[in-house]
Amino acid sequence: MRTAIVGGGAAGFFLAVNLKEMVPAMEVTILERSRQVLAKVKVSGGGRCNCTNSFANVTDLSQVYPRGHRLLKRLFKGFDHEDAYTWFERHGVRLTTQNDDCVFPASQDAHTIIDCLTGEARRHGVDIRTGTGVSRLADLSDYDYIAVCTGGQPRAEGLQWLADAGHEIIPPVPSLFTLSIADTSLTALMGTVVDGVQTAIAGTKMRSEGPLLVTHWGVSGPAILRLSSYGARHLADNGYRVPLSINWTGRREPDVRQELTDIAAQHPQKQVLTVRACNLPTRLWEYLVTKTLGERATNRWQNLNAKELNRLTNTLVNDTYLTAGRAAFRDEFVTCGGIALSGVDHTTIESRHVAGLYFAGEVLDIDGVTGGFNFQAAWTTAYTVAKAIQMKTENDK
Ligand SMILES: Cc1cc2nc3c(=O)[nH]c(=O)nc-3n(C[C@H](O)[C@H](O)[C@H](O)COP(=O)(O)OP(=O)(O)OC[C@H]3O[C@@H](n4cnc5c(N)ncnc54)[C@H](O)[C@@H]3O)c2cc1C
């Protein structure tokens, strides 16, 4: 029995190793287009590989998997983050969970994961062929099973050979990026980090929350990366030019208004510029107050009239900018779109169009936010496919 795994990335290697563990007699070949395997693992998490997450603060999978959460909820019953954690530790990779729930190798080096996966694959005799791209299913007719693990494709044409086999392709668009903002008065605050910010794409229900970093080109940080993931398709459809609303305080408008009223009562003689509300960084506070009140920013709190208080409240909770495009995020980047989940069996991830054809990893229309969720999706789908092939071989006996 022979299995061809197309793509030597995270999903492809995890599938190969698990399949050999489950069905030692299976001949497994990895066909990798480029000269290097596991290239993304190498650069992942800034070279440290954020390989999964504790999921401790995930109450609903749709928070972390904008696409694919329903299928993953089902597949996690067979192999979830705890299984992945145990798997790597059992294969000699000591892991550590950070305070932010992200899991890394204790070595803080992605090579530990690469060495584990390549070492196990070699130990099991997996045939690894680099420089071998696949673009036709017909070329794999010698194999009993085929698993496509080709990762995110920047263009739908990269998946044409699978569309030709009957699969619907959800057009790929980027996810996990930062946003450019042309307003130089904001970007002059570069380096400013604000915790607990709420961001939203105005006029939609897409919103996110977390730390925000002002950069020299615009805005970054978890609050923006998550928003780029939730709004990946909307942003692409709008040429990455959308109204971005920032609630710098992360709080409700009435609470912010009350805090401003209290400050005015407690510090009537002080300048508005000099008493910060909502614990905002000094430079940001000065910028927001000046932006709202202009020359009157140097006025005393007692001279702030009701209209100005309202305007200041509004700037703090709904500061809106037109985004000017997207910019790459160095640490992680994934593709939204790929093989439509309607075209695969939701227990085995076997194609509904071609018997014996399976998919795992980012080639599927599954993607997550930053935090180790994308690798977890790769491990889970790869394990599921290995298990499905094992079951099939047993049933065929
Ligand atoms: C810079 C960066 C950092 C990241 N950091 C993290 C992180 O810390 N944590 C996290 O969870 N996720 C991270 N990700 C996302 C994560 O790397 C991917 O989600 C994951 O690698 C997907 O695994 P995969 O095996 O499906 O695809 P890939 O890892 O992309 O592997 C696909 C492989 O298939 C090969 N291939 C493609 N087409 C063909 C073909 N036709 N024939 C043969 N071979 C082919 C490719 O060359 C590639 O080697 C990061 C991504 C990037 C770009």
The ligand as a Tripos MOL2 file, in Angstrom:
@<TRIPOS>MOLECULE
LIG
   53    58     1     0     0
SMALL
NO_CHARGES

@<TRIPOS>ATOM
      1 C1          6.1930   33.8690    8.6270 C.3       1 LIG1
      2 C2          5.1490   32.9300    9.1560 C.ar      1 LIG1
      3 C3          5.1200   32.6450   10.5100 C.ar      1 LIG1
      4 C4          4.1270   31.7950   11.0360 C.ar      1 LIG1
      5 N1          4.1230   31.5280   12.3770 N.ar      1 LIG1
      6 C5          3.1720   30.7050   12.8910 C.ar      1 LIG1
      7 C6          3.1640   30.3730   14.2710 C.ar      1 LIG1
      8 O1          4.0570   30.7490   15.0310 O.2       1 LIG1
      9 N2          2.1430   29.6070   14.7420 N.ar      1 LIG1
     10 C7          1.1560   29.1130   13.9100 C.ar      1 LIG1
     11 O2          0.2630   28.3990   14.3790 O.2       1 LIG1
     12 N3          1.1810   29.3630   12.5820 N.ar      1 LIG1
     13 C8          2.1540   30.1350   12.0630 C.ar      1 LIG1
     14 N4          2.1740   30.4090   10.7260 N.ar      1 LIG1
     15 C9          1.1870   29.7370    9.8720 C.3       1 LIG1
     16 C10         1.6720   28.2890    9.6280 C.3       1 LIG1
     17 O3          3.0170   28.3350    9.2020 O.3       1 LIG1
     18 C11         0.8250   27.6110    8.5640 C.3       1 LIG1
     19 O4         -0.5320   27.7020    8.9130 O.3       1 LIG1
     20 C12         1.2510   26.1430    8.4430 C.3       1 LIG1
     21 O5          2.5990   26.0880    8.0260 O.3       1 LIG1
     22 C13         0.3710   25.3950    7.4810 C.3       1 LIG1
     23 O6          0.9230   24.1280    7.2900 O.3       1 LIG1
     24 P1          0.7120   23.3710    5.9110 P.3       1 LIG1
     25 O7          1.5190   22.1320    6.0100 O.co2     1 LIG1
     26 O8         -0.7200   23.2850    5.6080 O.co2     1 LIG1
     27 O9          1.3320   24.3400    4.8130 O.3       1 LIG1
     28 P2          2.8390   24.7700    4.5850 P.3       1 LIG1
     29 O10         3.5850   24.7700    5.8560 O.co2     1 LIG1
     30 O11         2.7620   26.0300    3.8050 O.co2     1 LIG1
     31 O12         3.4390   23.6160    3.6820 O.3       1 LIG1
     32 C14         2.9820   23.3770    2.3650 C.3       1 LIG1
     33 C15         4.1220   22.7670    1.5870 C.3       1 LIG1
     34 O13         3.6200   22.3150    0.3430 O.3       1 LIG1
     35 C16         4.5400   22.6440   -0.6770 C.3       1 LIG1
     36 N5          3.7840   22.6960   -1.9420 N.ar      1 LIG1
     37 C17         2.8890   23.6440   -2.3200 C.ar      1 LIG1
     38 N6          2.3470   23.3200   -3.5040 N.ar      1 LIG1
     39 C18         2.9170   22.1540   -3.8790 C.ar      1 LIG1
     40 C19         2.7490   21.3110   -4.9940 C.ar      1 LIG1
     41 N7          1.9020   21.5930   -5.9890 N.pl3     1 LIG1
     42 N8          3.4940   20.1700   -5.0620 N.ar      1 LIG1
     43 C20         4.3530   19.8410   -4.0710 C.ar      1 LIG1
     44 N9          4.5450   20.6080   -2.9870 N.ar      1 LIG1
     45 C21         3.8270   21.7410   -2.8850 C.ar      1 LIG1
     46 C22         5.1070   23.9690   -0.2370 C.3       1 LIG1
     47 O14         6.3470   24.2360   -0.8550 O.3       1 LIG1
     48 C23         5.2200   23.7710    1.2690 C.3       1 LIG1
     49 O15         6.4590   23.2060    1.6210 O.3       1 LIG1
     50 C24         3.1610   31.2400   10.1770 C.ar      1 LIG1
     51 C25         3.1940   31.5190    8.8040 C.ar      1 LIG1
     52 C26         4.1880   32.3490    8.3020 C.ar      1 LIG1
     53 C27         4.2170   32.6380    6.8200 C.3       1 LIG1
@<TRIPOS>BOND
     1     1     2 1
     2     2     3 ar
     3     2    52 ar
     4     3     4 ar
     5     4     5 ar
     6     4    50 ar
     7     5     6 ar
     8     6     7 ar
     9     6    13 1
    10     7     8 2
    11     7     9 ar
    12     9    10 ar
    13    10    11 2
    14    10    12 ar
    15    12    13 ar
    16    13    14 ar
    17    14    15 1
    18    14    50 ar
    19    15    16 1
    20    16    17 1
    21    16    18 1
    22    18    19 1
    23    18    20 1
    24    20    21 1
    25    20    22 1
    26    22    23 1
    27    23    24 1
    28    24    25 2
    29    24    26 1
    30    24    27 1
    31    27    28 1
    32    28    29 2
    33    28    30 1
    34    28    31 1
    35    31    32 1
    36    32    33 1
    37    33    34 1
    38    33    48 1
    39    34    35 1
    40    35    36 1
    41    35    46 1
    42    36    37 ar
    43    36    45 ar
    44    37    38 ar
    45    38    39 ar
    46    39    40 ar
    47    39    45 ar
    48    40    41 1
    49    40    42 ar
    50    42    43 ar
    51    43    44 ar
    52    44    45 ar
    53    46    47 1
    54    46    48 1
    55    48    49 1
    56    50    51 ar
    57    51    52 ar
    58    52    53 1
@<TRIPOS>SUBSTRUCTURE
     1 LIG1         1 GROUP 0 **** ****
